[in-house]
Amino acid sequence: MLIKIAKPSDLHESDVTPESIYLSRRRFMGGMVGLGAGLALSGNVNANEDYSDVPEGNAPTWLKEKISETEWRAITPSDPEKDTLTPFDDASGYNNFFEFGSDKRDPARHAGSLQTEPWSVVVDGEVNNGGRFALEDFAKPSQFEERIYRLRCVEAWSMVIPWLGIPLADIIKRADPTSKAKYVRFETLVDPEQMRGQRSSFSIIDWPYVEGLRLDEAMHPLTILAMGMYGRELPNQNGAPLRLVVPWKYGFKSIKSIVRISLVEEQPLNSWQQIAANEYGFYANVNPEVDHPRWSQATERRLPNSLFRTNTIDTLMFNGYANEVADMYAGLDLRTNY
Ligand code: MTE
């Protein structure tokens, strides 16, 4: 069991947060707020998960304020040997963001050209309450939460990242879906002037990058829209200003720099499925028992690693979140629905 879902009344910050982290967190948090009503997640955390040396970003004032009010709600990975936080430099220096190139270092090199302020998000489709929202208005009604999650890429590398964001369920509830809404479809910005990968004639992606979730997956309390990580706003290469985080699915589901969220009746065709449907499916649940056609998914390379320290660990079913999510897939053949 890797995540304990506790009643808010069961959980105190002192139970889940070693002093070193608590103190470093106070660097950016004006004041801790108590746990509100609703779901609280807790788990063990390691004393070395202090990221007080991460450089301050350049967030707009409203985002700094939201971050300063963050609730400490979830610390999920719990293996004290393996689940230490990935250093910020690795999490922000080794990325997949094809809008800026296909090399792992391209996003950090080139995503600075992306203008993330102002930013707006369209919520549309099968909703009663849609519209175009300035990111600030979109985020403001929700409480920011910190979630430390594993991120397992389909390419068999992984990291552990402390995200800051809001439950996607908040946004969906506010949009008031109609009875026809069965899936959620997400789109990334298309702007070849700012995104050099979209100008490349070698690109295999038919822009925009698209992802999708079933409505129950989107409403799951582990599913968040992140606007920050490591106590600051998202670096552009990690999907600023708004990205999806679905920790039990392969990383390609975590779509970056979102501009549209649509509630739809039909299962969306996600970008990687469109490119190679025999290799990448709609579900993309982390599953060590179902290999990629070209490599095993039984193990993963936990970053940072090197030639001398391969840091290979076993991959866990649903990336270690089986207790929380397996019920959603009861009766579904996970081999054919990869
Ligand atoms: N979102 C967009 N728009 N474009 C992308 O190329 N890559 C995906 C996902 N989201 C991608 C994206 C893949 S394959 C992974 S593994 C994760 O982002 C990587 O997130 P990270 O760079 O923050 O580790």
Boltz pocket constraint, residues with backbone or C-beta under 6 A from the ligand:
constraints:
  - pocket:
      binder: B
      contacts: [[A, 91], [A, 94], [A, 95], [A, 96], [A, 97], [A, 98], [A, 99], [A, 151], [A, 152], [A, 153], [A, 154], [A, 188], [A, 209], [A, 237], [A, 238], [A, 239], [A, 250], [A, 251], [A, 252], [A, 253], [A, 254], [A, 255], [A, 256], [A, 257]]
      max_distance: 6.0
